[in-house]
Amino acid sequence: MTIINKIVTFFFFNSIIYCLNLLTSFFVYFMISFFGKITCKMDLTTAIQELSQDILLIIALPVFLIAVAAEWYYEKYKELEIYQGKDFLVSFSMAIITAVVEFLPKALAFVAFYYLHEWSPLGEVVGRQWWAFGILFFLDDFAYYWFHRMNHEVRLFWAGHVSHHSSEYMNFGTALRQGAGERLHKYFFWLWIPLLGFDPLMIFVVHSFNLLYQFWTHTELVKKFHPAIEYVMNTPSHHRVHHASNIRYLDRNHAGVLIIWDRIFGTFAEEMDFEKPIYGLTVNIETYNPVKVATHEYGAIWKDVRRTKSWGDRWNYIFNAPGWSHDGEDLRAATLREKIYRKNER
């Protein structure tokens, strides 16, 4: 893809996102008007106006585009194999699809966060003080860890997230290959935060910074940082592990910004020099159709559900970890990893 084509695609994408932000604002205003006006601890009109200006990710897009172009140019200059044209187009297409799908869930989440914040007795205590943003950073990152981890450990959630892992390349373009389906359940993992007194606008802004940080972890060009940084922060090395299909690395390193959550909850894995990450899925889907990339796992779940008459098996096909089977080999990541450990102990 030429740089000119990338620029044209960027402006097209930018226009869609801007329109969706405006639509989100109008929808939120309609929802709150529909349910009636209540006494608010924060000014509703100001909140709606600020939401319509929630364009942090849009502002960052030119930087993302420059980073993609620079990485692509470096790849050509060094004759590396970091990008593949059709693969990149799928990534960009998935970004657009995800933005469209996220419109309604994001608007509904804002309404839910708004009312939960109004019910919280801590709203006036927390406010928007500097220390509140510091605490919210940790709470948001903690919520993201569990959201991301459940996307890998519950098959229905995995169906909405799998598209992000479907690329066999690790580059800044892959960071744009978001999971559209996961937007349908994403914000449930944040519902507890406004009850602690943090208003929805604070939550959205801090979460945007979290996502901005994660963009830079999608690269092979940065090896490892100082051990102290690697111990605390999610880095390109840690995230390469997360995108790998090697059994050693499967379902590891779910961190957003801080890798400490993986270390605490037992999901951390180090990138080893003797085992280079192999990107993609354990069984790659071999398609460049964005719709199939976004929906193929939902179809696979439906097929599995239909081929058993047991409601228990059907439940497991939907809510157990990917790889569970009632009549075949157990291919769940934890099971496969356990087999390797047992084999090495012999």
C-alpha positions as CSV (number, residue, x, y, z in Angstrom):
1,M,0.0,0.0,0.0
2,T,1.4,3.4,-1.0
3,I,1.8,6.3,1.5
4,I,-0.8,8.2,-0.4
5,N,-3.3,5.4,-0.1
6,K,-2.6,5.3,3.7
7,I,-3.3,9.0,4.0
8,V,-6.5,8.8,2.1
9,T,-7.6,5.9,4.2
10,F,-6.7,7.8,7.3
11,F,-8.9,10.8,6.5
12,F,-11.8,8.5,5.6
13,F,-11.4,6.7,8.9
14,N,-10.9,10.0,10.8
15,S,-14.2,11.3,9.4
16,I,-16.1,8.2,10.4
17,I,-14.8,8.4,14.0
18,Y,-15.6,12.1,14.3
19,C,-19.2,11.5,13.1
20,L,-19.6,8.5,15.5
21,N,-18.5,10.7,18.4
22,L,-21.1,13.3,17.5
23,L,-23.8,10.6,17.2
24,T,-22.7,9.2,20.6
25,S,-23.2,12.6,22.2
26,F,-26.7,13.0,20.7
27,F,-27.7,9.5,21.7
28,V,-26.6,10.0,25.3
29,Y,-28.5,13.3,25.5
30,F,-31.6,11.5,24.2
31,M,-31.3,8.6,26.6
32,I,-30.9,10.8,29.7
33,S,-33.8,13.1,28.5
34,F,-36.0,10.0,28.0
35,F,-35.4,8.7,31.5
36,G,-36.0,12.1,33.0
37,K,-34.0,14.8,34.5
38,I,-32.5,14.2,37.9
39,T,-30.5,16.2,40.4
40,C,-26.9,15.9,39.4
41,K,-23.6,16.3,41.2
42,M,-22.0,17.2,37.9
43,D,-23.4,19.5,35.2
44,L,-25.1,17.4,32.6
45,T,-24.8,19.9,29.8
46,T,-21.1,20.2,30.4
47,A,-20.7,16.5,30.5
48,I,-22.4,16.0,27.1
49,Q,-20.3,18.8,25.6
50,E,-17.1,17.2,26.9
51,L,-18.2,13.8,25.6
52,S,-18.6,15.2,22.1
53,Q,-15.0,16.5,22.4
54,D,-13.7,13.1,23.5
55,I,-11.4,12.9,20.5
56,L,-8.1,11.9,22.2
57,L,-7.8,8.8,20.0
58,I,-8.7,10.8,16.9
59,I,-5.9,13.3,17.7
60,A,-3.5,10.4,18.1
61,L,-4.4,8.9,14.8
62,P,-1.9,11.1,12.8
63,V,0.8,9.9,15.1
64,F,-0.3,6.3,14.7
65,L,-0.2,6.8,10.9
66,I,3.3,8.3,11.0
67,A,4.5,5.4,13.2
68,V,3.0,2.8,10.8
69,A,4.6,4.5,7.8
70,A,7.9,4.8,9.5
71,E,7.9,1.1,10.5
72,W,6.8,0.1,7.0
73,Y,9.6,2.2,5.5
74,Y,12.2,0.7,7.9
75,E,11.0,-2.8,7.0
76,K,11.6,-2.1,3.3
77,Y,14.9,-0.5,4.0
78,K,16.1,-3.4,6.1
79,E,14.4,-6.0,4.0
80,L,12.5,-7.4,6.9
81,E,9.1,-9.2,6.8
82,I,7.0,-7.1,9.2
83,Y,4.2,-6.0,7.0
84,Q,2.0,-7.7,4.4
85,G,-0.3,-5.5,2.2
86,K,-3.5,-7.5,2.5
87,D,-3.0,-8.2,6.1
88,F,-2.6,-4.4,6.9
89,L,-5.8,-3.6,4.9
90,V,-7.7,-6.1,7.1
91,S,-6.2,-4.4,10.2
92,F,-7.4,-1.0,9.1
93,S,-10.8,-2.4,8.1
94,M,-11.2,-4.0,11.5
95,A,-10.5,-0.6,13.1
96,I,-13.4,1.0,11.1
97,I,-15.7,-1.9,11.8
98,T,-14.9,-1.7,15.5
99,A,-15.5,2.0,15.6
100,V,-19.0,1.5,14.1
101,V,-19.9,-1.4,16.4
102,E,-18.7,0.4,19.5
103,F,-21.0,3.4,19.0
104,L,-24.0,2.1,20.8
105,P,-22.2,0.2,23.7
106,K,-20.1,3.2,24.4
107,A,-23.2,5.5,24.5
108,L,-25.0,3.1,26.8
109,A,-22.0,2.7,29.0
110,F,-21.8,6.5,29.4
111,V,-25.4,6.6,30.5
112,A,-24.8,3.7,32.9
113,F,-21.6,5.3,34.3
114,Y,-23.4,8.6,34.7
115,Y,-26.2,7.2,36.8
116,L,-23.9,4.9,38.9
117,H,-21.8,8.0,39.6
118,E,-24.9,9.9,40.7
119,W,-25.8,7.1,43.1
120,S,-22.3,7.0,44.6
121,P,-21.8,8.8,47.9
122,L,-18.2,9.3,47.0
123,G,-18.8,11.5,43.9
124,E,-18.3,14.8,45.7
125,V,-15.3,13.4,47.6
126,V,-13.4,12.2,44.6
127,G,-14.2,15.0,42.1
128,R,-11.5,15.6,39.5
129,Q,-8.6,16.2,41.8
130,W,-5.1,15.3,40.7
131,W,-4.8,12.3,43.1
132,A,-8.2,11.0,41.8
133,F,-6.7,10.6,38.3
134,G,-3.7,8.7,39.8
135,I,-6.0,6.3,41.6
136,L,-8.2,5.9,38.5
137,F,-5.2,5.0,36.4
138,F,-4.6,1.9,38.6
139,L,-8.3,1.0,38.8
140,D,-8.8,1.3,35.0
141,D,-5.7,-0.8,34.3
142,F,-6.9,-3.4,36.8
143,A,-10.3,-3.5,35.1
144,Y,-8.6,-3.8,31.7
145,Y,-6.5,-6.7,32.9
146,W,-9.6,-8.7,33.9
147,F,-11.5,-7.7,30.8
148,H,-8.6,-8.8,28.6
149,R,-8.0,-12.0,30.5
150,M,-11.6,-13.1,30.3
151,N,-11.5,-12.4,26.6
152,H,-9.0,-15.3,26.5
153,E,-10.6,-17.6,29.0
154,V,-14.3,-17.4,28.0
155,R,-15.0,-18.6,24.5
156,L,-17.9,-16.3,23.9
157,F,-15.7,-13.3,24.8
158,W,-12.8,-14.8,22.8
159,A,-15.1,-14.8,19.7
160,G,-15.2,-11.0,20.0
161,H,-11.5,-10.6,20.6
162,V,-9.9,-13.3,18.4
163,S,-9.7,-10.9,15.4
164,H,-7.0,-8.9,17.2
165,H,-4.9,-12.1,17.3
166,S,-5.6,-13.2,13.8
167,S,-2.7,-11.4,12.1
168,E,0.5,-13.5,11.6
169,Y,2.5,-10.2,11.8
170,M,3.4,-8.1,14.8
171,N,3.5,-4.4,13.8
172,F,1.8,-1.1,14.6
173,G,-0.8,-1.9,12.0
174,T,-1.8,-4.9,14.0
175,A,-2.6,-2.6,16.9
176,L,-5.4,-1.2,14.8
177,R,-6.9,-4.7,14.3
178,Q,-9.4,-4.4,17.2
179,G,-12.0,-6.9,18.2
180,A,-15.4,-5.6,17.2
181,G,-17.5,-8.2,19.1
182,E,-15.7,-7.5,22.4
183,R,-17.2,-4.0,22.4
184,L,-20.6,-5.6,23.2
185,H,-19.4,-6.7,26.7
186,K,-16.4,-4.6,27.3
187,Y,-17.8,-1.8,29.5
188,F,-19.4,-4.3,32.0
189,F,-15.9,-4.7,33.5
190,W,-15.8,-1.0,34.3
191,L,-19.3,-0.6,36.0
192,W,-17.9,-0.8,39.5
193,I,-15.6,2.2,39.0
194,P,-18.2,5.0,38.9
195,L,-19.7,3.6,42.1
196,L,-16.4,4.6,43.7
197,G,-17.0,8.2,42.8
198,F,-15.2,8.6,39.5
199,D,-17.3,10.3,36.8
200,P,-17.7,8.8,33.3
201,L,-15.7,11.4,31.6
202,M,-12.7,10.8,33.8
203,I,-13.1,7.0,33.1
204,F,-13.2,7.5,29.4
205,V,-10.2,9.8,29.3
206,V,-8.0,7.7,31.5
207,H,-9.0,4.6,29.5
208,S,-8.1,6.4,26.2
209,F,-4.6,7.0,27.6
210,N,-4.4,3.3,28.4
211,L,-5.3,2.4,24.8
212,L,-2.8,4.9,23.5
213,Y,0.0,3.3,25.4
214,Q,-0.9,-0.1,24.2
215,F,-0.4,0.9,20.5
216,W,3.3,1.2,21.0
217,T,3.7,-2.4,22.4
218,H,2.8,-3.8,19.0
219,T,6.2,-4.0,17.4
220,E,9.2,-6.3,16.8
221,L,11.7,-3.4,16.4
222,V,12.1,-2.8,20.1
223,K,13.7,-5.7,21.9
224,K,13.9,-5.2,25.7
225,F,14.2,-2.3,28.1
226,H,16.0,-2.1,31.4
227,P,15.0,-5.0,33.7
228,A,13.3,-2.5,36.1
229,I,11.0,-1.3,33.3
230,E,10.3,-4.8,32.1
231,Y,9.3,-5.9,35.6
232,V,6.7,-3.2,36.0
233,M,5.5,-2.1,32.6
234,N,3.9,-3.8,29.7
235,T,6.5,-3.6,27.0
236,P,6.8,-4.8,23.3
237,S,8.6,-7.9,24.6
238,H,5.8,-8.8,26.9
239,H,3.1,-8.1,24.3
240,R,4.9,-10.2,21.7
241,V,4.4,-13.0,24.1
242,H,0.7,-12.2,24.3
243,H,0.3,-12.3,20.5
244,A,2.2,-15.6,20.1
245,S,0.6,-18.9,19.4
246,N,3.4,-21.0,21.0
247,I,2.0,-23.1,23.7
248,R,4.5,-21.7,26.2
249,Y,3.1,-18.2,25.5
250,L,-0.7,-18.9,25.0
251,D,-3.0,-16.7,27.2
252,R,-0.2,-14.9,28.9
253,N,0.5,-11.2,29.6
254,H,-2.9,-9.6,29.5
255,A,-1.7,-6.3,30.8
256,G,-2.7,-2.9,29.5
257,V,0.0,-0.7,30.9
258,L,1.3,-2.5,34.0
259,I,2.6,-6.0,33.8
260,I,2.4,-6.3,37.5
261,W,-1.2,-7.7,37.3
262,D,0.1,-10.7,35.3
263,R,2.8,-11.3,37.8
264,I,0.4,-11.1,40.7
265,F,-2.3,-13.3,39.2
266,G,-0.1,-15.9,37.7
267,T,-0.5,-15.1,34.0
268,F,3.0,-13.8,33.2
269,A,5.4,-15.3,30.8
270,E,8.9,-14.1,29.7
271,E,9.9,-13.8,26.1
272,M,12.6,-16.4,25.8
273,D,15.6,-16.1,23.4
274,F,15.4,-19.8,22.6
275,E,11.7,-19.6,21.5
276,K,10.8,-16.9,19.0
277,P,7.1,-16.0,19.2
278,I,5.0,-17.3,16.3
279,Y,2.2,-14.8,15.7
280,G,-1.4,-15.6,14.8
281,L,-3.8,-18.3,16.0
282,T,-3.1,-21.9,16.8
283,V,-5.1,-22.6,13.7
284,N,-5.0,-19.6,11.4
285,I,-8.2,-18.7,9.4
286,E,-6.5,-18.0,6.1
287,T,-8.8,-15.2,4.9
288,Y,-8.5,-11.5,4.3
289,N,-12.2,-10.9,4.5
290,P,-12.7,-8.4,7.4
291,V,-16.3,-9.7,8.1
292,K,-15.1,-13.3,8.3
293,V,-12.2,-12.2,10.5
294,A,-14.6,-10.4,12.8
295,T,-17.2,-13.2,13.0
296,H,-15.7,-16.6,12.3
297,E,-15.5,-17.7,15.9
298,Y,-19.1,-17.0,16.5
299,G,-19.9,-19.4,13.7
300,A,-17.6,-22.0,15.1
301,I,-19.3,-21.8,18.5
302,W,-22.7,-22.2,16.8
303,K,-21.6,-25.3,15.0
304,D,-20.2,-26.8,18.2
305,V,-23.4,-26.1,20.1
306,R,-25.5,-27.7,17.4
307,R,-23.5,-30.9,17.3
308,T,-24.3,-31.9,20.9
309,K,-27.6,-32.5,22.6
310,S,-26.3,-32.0,26.2
311,W,-27.1,-28.6,27.6
312,G,-24.0,-28.9,29.9
313,D,-21.8,-29.4,26.8
314,R,-23.5,-26.5,25.1
315,W,-22.8,-24.3,28.1
316,N,-19.1,-25.3,28.1
317,Y,-18.8,-24.6,24.3
318,I,-20.0,-21.1,25.0
319,F,-18.5,-20.2,28.4
320,N,-15.5,-22.5,28.9
321,A,-12.1,-21.6,27.6
322,P,-11.4,-21.9,23.8
323,G,-10.3,-25.4,22.9
324,W,-12.7,-27.3,25.2
325,S,-14.4,-30.3,23.5
326,H,-16.9,-32.9,24.7
327,D,-15.8,-35.6,22.3
328,G,-12.2,-34.6,21.2
329,E,-8.8,-33.6,22.5
330,D,-8.8,-30.9,25.1
331,L,-7.0,-28.0,23.4
332,R,-7.4,-25.4,26.1
333,A,-4.2,-23.4,26.7
334,A,-3.8,-24.4,30.3
335,T,-4.2,-28.1,29.4
336,L,-1.7,-27.9,26.6
337,R,0.8,-26.1,28.8
338,E,0.4,-28.7,31.6
339,K,1.2,-31.5,29.1
340,I,4.4,-29.8,28.2
341,Y,5.4,-29.4,31.8
342,R,4.7,-33.0,32.6
343,K,6.7,-34.1,29.5
344,N,9.7,-32.0,30.6
345,E,9.6,-33.4,34.1
346,R,10.1,-37.0,32.8
